[in-house]
């Protein structure tokens, strides 16, 4: 890992820039950890899979009902 030493004597703004860089890096790290947790949450994944399956089953049932209704009208 590369490191950069910022000398306080080099510029008064360098301390503020370093502070901003550290805060941005920490925020990015927190975002990455939250994203990893969301993507690997087994219960959430199983729930989403069950919801997709139920939605697909409901759409199939709806199509069968409409098809039966069209046959009866003829």
ABEGO torsion letter per residue (X at the ends): XBBBBBBAAABAAAAAAAAAAAAAAAAAAAAAAAAAAAAABAAAAAAAAAAAAAAAAAAAAAAAAAAAAAAAAX
